[in-house]
Amino acid sequence: MSSNLTLIGPDPVAPVPRPFGSKDARLRKSRRAEELSREIERVGDEIRKCEAEIGAWVAGDDATTGRLFRIRTERLQLEAYLRGLKFGLP
């Protein structure tokens, strides 16, 4: 005769879920915000470099149109990326 035992309650092998807002979750969120802040600062610096380079090229007479377009395009891409990063901030 076989015995049919039914366990009542949670699976004894399953991991116990942590409560919402646990310390680990807050730490991960904090680290993510710090990483985003550093990336935002880095991209902001790159944008300022592009603007300075464009200003220097425009001030000089040796500016080539192709180079100006490339730098401006890079700046616009960085600005779009920066907006996306800022969207991810809490």
Helices and strands as residue ranges (DSSP letters): H 23-59, H 65-87
